[in-house]
Amino acid sequence: MSRLDVYKNKKVLIWLPIIAGLIFLFTPTYIELYHIFWSKDEQGHGPLVLVIALFLFWQKKELFLKDRELTGQSTLGWSLLFISLIVYILAKWQYILVAEVAVQIPILIALILITSGYSVLKRLWFPLFFLIFIVPLPGSVVDAITMPMKIAVSNVVEMVLYNFDYPIARDGVILQIGYYKLLVADACAGLHTVFSLEAMGLLYLHLVKRDSFLRNVSLAMLIIPISFVANVIRVIALVLITYYYGDEVGQGFLHEFAGFVLYGTALIFIISTDIFLQKLELKLAQKKARRAATEESDIDSF
């Protein structure tokens, strides 16, 4: 066995108790998180986000076996770990679930600094950042933003279907089409939907690994209007299903299936927008190159 293999085995032995400690520490938090938030439609994306984050860490598992840089990063790591654990204890004591979930990110950062150093931490930035999307949003923020979003979606759905001569009317976030009344719920057009679609869009950007910073930022910002359009399409689909097949069908299996339609539509829009931005970026680069060539030719002629 080589010295490298011996060192890797030692690193594995270091991480095994750390992982066991994290599981022991956060399992009660995740059980509570599931019962309070993840069991609801609005935040049903939480378990999937957690699985994806764990998979992203697993993909980078070789980084955890690298030698640590001896540049005083252990001191910073231990300090951050101490503060984070105090915050976790206080959040647990005061039943502040948002803080309990959020503090796991600085705890992981501290552990990576202690065991592997800053260079490894930099390469693990996206899995750590992605964990933000499992943190439940504060109820006051959700309520303040979700209602205007639901009204906007309801308004657009009414306008579109009315222009196609459907007998539809709206009262706030309640749509009436024919004999049926439908409430535009939080799961159909709320802030949580935008949050989950933003997570999906950023994961797409991470996987395709675009080099252009401007293109990445543009697509990340465009995910918000994309999610709005996807929500409108989902609600239109549910309204039409209810209108043609009845309330029982609209609120049954097809209601759940409409969720897949939402994410499928959003993914198609994200990919299409990315392709459009790529072509636009290429066209602008070609135009800039032609202009530079023209100016160079004019200088040579002069």
N, C-alpha and C positions, 0 to 999 in steps of 0.2 A: 504494500500500500504506500502510495507516494505521500509526501508531506502535505500536498494540497488536499488530498482526500482526507487525511487526518484532520486538517484544519476545518474542512467542510463538515466532518462529523461532529467536531466540537461546536461549530456554529449551530448545527441542527439541535444538539443537546441544550444549547442556550435558548433557542427559540421554542422548543417543546413546552417547557414550563411557562414561558410567556404567553403562548397561545392558550394553554390550559387556564391560566389566570384570567385572560381576557374573556374566555367563554364563561368562566365562573362569575366574573364581574358583571357582564352585560346580558347574560341569559335572562335574568328577571326583568331587565329593562325591555328586552325585545318581546317577551311574553306579554308584558303590559302594553307595549306599543301595538302588538297585533290585536289585542282585545279592544283597545280604545280607538285606534285609527285604521289599521290595515284591514280589518274585517269589513270596513265600509267601502262602498263603490268609489267614493271621492279620492281615497288614498290607497286603493288596491294595488297601485304600482310599487308600493314600498318593498315587498318581498323580492320582486323581480330586480329592482335596483340593487338591493343587498347582494343577491346572487351574482349579478354582473360585476359589482365591485370586488367581491371575493375572487371571482374568476380573473379579473384584471390583476389582482395581487398575485394570484397563482401563476399567471403568465410570467411575472417578473421574479419568481421565487429564487432564481440564481443570484439576484442582487442581494438578497438577505444573507448569502453565504460569503459575501466579499469582506475583505479586511476593513476594519474601521480606521478612519483617518484620525491620527492623534494630534488634534489641533484645538483641544479644549472644548470640543463639542459635547463631551459627556457632561460637563458642568451645566451647560445650557439645557441639555436633555433632561438631566435629573431635576433641575429647577422647574422646567415646564411640566414634568411628570408630577412633581409634588403639588404644584398649584392646581393642575387639572384634576388630580384625585381629591383635593379639598373641595373643588367646585362640584365634583360628582357626588361626594358625600352630602354636601349641603343641598344639592338638587334632589337627591334621594330622600333626604330628611324632610324637605319642604314639598315633596311630590310635584316637582317641576320637571315633567317628562321631556319637554323640549330641550332643556339644559342637559338632562341625563344622556340624551341621544347625541346632542351636538358635541359634548365634551369628549366623546370617544375619538374625534379627529385629532385634537391636540395631544391626547394620550398616545395615539399611534405615532404621531410626529416625534414625540419625545422618545419613544422606544426605538424608533429608527435611528434617531440621532445618537442614542446611547450605544446601540449595537453595531450600526453600519456607517454612520457619518452623513455629512451634508451632501456629498456627491450622490449617494444612493437615494437620499430624500428627494433631490431634484428630479431624479428619473422616475420617482413614484408619485409625482405631483397629481397626475390625472386620477388614479384610483382614490387618492385621498380627497381630492376635490369632488369626485363623483358621489362620495358619501354624504355630501350636503343634501342630496335629493331624497335621503331617507329621513331627514329631520322634519318632523311635523311642523307645519306653518301655524303661527299663533292665530287663534280663532278670531280675534279682533281685526287682524290684517285680512284674513280670508273673507270675513263678512263685509268689510269695507270695499273690497275690490270685486268680489264675486257678483254682488247684486247688479252693479252697472254693466258687467259683462253679460249677465243673463238677460238683462233688458235689451242690450244691443243685439245679441244673438236672436232674441225673440222678434225684435223689430225687423231685422233683415229677413228672417224666415217668413214673416207675415208679408213683407213687401214682395219677395220673390214669388211666393205661391199665389198671392193676389194678382200679380201680373200674368200668371198662367191660368187665371179665371177659376181658381179654387175658392169655395165658400169659406173663407177664413177670417177670423177677427182676433184681436189681441186685447187683453186687459192686464197690463203689467207684464208678468212673466207667464201668464196663463194664455194658451192658444186654444181657440175653439174652431174646429173644422167640422162642418156638418153637425152631427149630433154629439160629437166627442169633444171633451175638454182635456187638455194636456198641460201639465205643469212642467216648465223647463227647470229641471233640478240642478243642484250644484254639480253633480257628476256629469251632466251633459254640457255645461258651459261655465264651469267655475275655474277659480284660480288654480286648483289642484291639477286640472287637465292641462293647463298651460305649463305648469311645473313639470309634469311627467313628460310632456312633449318636448320641453326644453332639454330634459335629461336625454331623451332619445336622439335629439338633434346633435347635442354635444358628443354623445357616444359615436354617432355617425362621423362627425368631424375627426374624432380621435382615431377611428378605425381607418379612414381613407387617408389620413395624414397629409393634408394640403400644406404646401410650403408658404402660401401667400397669407400673411397676417391680415391684410385688408379683406380678403375673401372670407377668411374664417370668421372675422368679427361681423362682417355683413350678413353672412348666413345665420350666425347665432342670433343677431337682432331680428332677422326676418322670420325666425321661428315663431315669434309672437303673433304677427298677422297670419302666418300659416296655420297656427293652432286655432285662431278665430274662424278662418274659412272652413277648416276641418270640422269644427264644432257646428257651424251652420249646416254643413252637408249632413252631419249625423242627425241633427234635429229635424231637418227636412225629410230624411229617410224615415224616421220614426213617425212623423206626422202623416206621411203618405201611407205607411204600412197600416197605421190605425184607421185612416180614412177608408182604405180599400178592404181591409181584412178584419177590422174590429179592434176593440180595446184589449181583448184577451190576447190576441196575437201580438199586438204592438207592445204590450207590457210583459210578454213572456220571453221565449227564447230569442226572438228577433231583437228584443230590447238589448239583451246581452251581446248579441251578434253585432249590433250597431257600434258597440265599443271597439270591436276589431276593425270595423269600417273606418272609424275615426282615426285609429293609429295607422291603418293601411293608407288612407288618403293623405294623412300628414307626411308619411314616409315618402310617398310618391311626389308630393309637393317639394319636400326637402331635397330629394335627389334631382328633381327637375330644376329647382332653383340653383342648385350647385352647378349643374351642367350649364345653365344660362350664364351664371357668373364666370364660369371657366371660359366660355366663348367670348363673353364681353371683355374679360381680362386679356385674352389672347388678341382680340381685335384692337384693343387700345395699345397693346405692346407693339403690334405690327404697324399701327398708325404712327406711333412714336418713332419706331425704327425708320420708317419711310421719311418722316420729317427730318430726322437727323441726317439721313443719307442725302436728302435734298439740300440741306444747309451746308453739308460738307462739299457737295458738288458745286454749289454757288461760290464757296470760298476758293475752291481750286480754280474755278473759271476766272474769278477776280484776280 
